Every structure is written in C-alpha cells, then in structure tokens.
Amino acid sequence: MIPKKYQDLPKFGQFYGKSSNLNMEALSAADPQVIVDIGEKKGSEKEDMDKLQQQLKIPTVFIEANLDHLPATYQKLGELTGNKKANQALADYCTKVLAQAKAARQKIGDKKATVYYASGKAGLNTNAQGSFHSQIFDTIGVTNVVKDVQIASQGNGTTVSIEQLMQWQPEYIIAESDAVYQTIKTDPSWQQLTAVQKNRVYKVPTVPYNFLGFPPSVNRIMGIQWLGNLIYPDVYKLDIQKNVKAYYKLFWHIDLTKARLQQVLDHSTR
C-alpha cells in the first residue's frame, strides 16, 4: 500500500535493538542534513545521539513519541523540515483523537472492559500492563488483563499460559494476525475462554501497520479510534470505515478502495 516513492528510499539499517545493523559508511555517504531518532525514551538517548553526531559530524535529534507526545512530535518535525503547515495538520488530528479518548475515559469511568492482546505463533505472547506497547489500552479506557508478570517491551513481549488466561478471563481478545485469530477461533484449548464463547475475538488491522503499536508510532492514533469504537460504540460513536479512509489519506497518502478497506478491516469489526 505504501506509495512507491517511499519504498524506493534508501535504507541504512537499525540503530537500536537486538538487530542493530546501522551502516555508518552508507549513512555518512548519503550526507543527510540531520539524523532524527523517534520513539521510546531509553535513558541513554542523549549519550547515544551525541556519540553518533560526533562520529558522523551530522546533527542528531531525539524526539520522544509516546502517545501523548505525538502532537508535539509533529510540530517539532515541522520545525526541523520547514514543513510546518502540513505537520500542524497532523498534530491537530492527533490532538483531536487524544481529546476524544480522554472524554471517553471520563464517561467510561470505572466500568472498563478487559482486553487481552494475543501475539506470537500460539497467541500466548503479549504486552503486559506498564509496557511501552500497551500504552494504547490506557489511552482508550480498557484494562489490559496481563498484570503481575515480568514486563518485556522488546522481542515477543511477555509469554503467558492458557491457565493464566482462564484466571484473567478477558472480555475481549485481540489477535495480532489472521493466523493467531484462526488459532483462537478453532483450537479447543481457547474455547474455555468466555470471550471466545461469546464471539468477542477480533483481529487488529495490520495493513500496512498494526493499529495497536507495531511499530509503536502514529498508527496507534488510528488504533485508538478503531478499538475504542469496537468496544465502546455508544461512547465513541464513530463511522469507522469513514475514519479509516480519512486517516490513511492524511497520514499515509493512500486512497483506500472499497476492496482495500475490506482487506484492512477483515475480522476487525462487529
């Protein structure tokens, strides 16, 4: 779905993480005016960015991109690129969605629905309460059932068991892929869960990016609208197809056809 001009941009590798493979020579040869790292605050980003700047003699910038920071993120990018008008439109959109979610949380109060996010080959990998990837659940106003376990924000996240899920009994299960969705719907061990019995299993849209945060970027702004409206339709009151089309056009410059829209939202709506 990504327009070809973006697909054809050069790739220099990854700076952070286990798969760090940044090609410093190729990056230096490309001679960018600035290097921008956007994402989770790691604690060492100042030292890391300073070291990279000294090595390459190219200015470096780190921008923290938690959900609440996204409007400021786009404004800062507008300043760096000189494209303030377009970036302000993106910042305004994020501000609107975050304000809508805040108002929804106030209406929901303590009557939060419980959710389990199923990932990994067997659906038993997930993101626990307090992890960077689970921030979106707090923003929407749902309770992530995975708690009192080791938090892992990288790799496959936290591994849980069917026995733990039986104890937690989430009201909704969100599958990360069609394969996981099919496993949950057909594997006998999952049929013990109330959410499965009540057909409250949905697949998160992942084309071209996962709405719930893989990567944990602005795709979550659409995820707030999608999951919020899915679980609390009387509170969010959105025409999700219309909102998805508008979001894809504004942020990703993609005009969704009817067929593409159906592909995006397959197994993802009531």
Summary of the structure (lengths in Angstrom):
residues: 270
radius of gyration: 19.7
end to end distance: 24.6
largest distance: 59.1
contacts: 806
relative contact order: 0.11
helix: 50%
strand: 11%
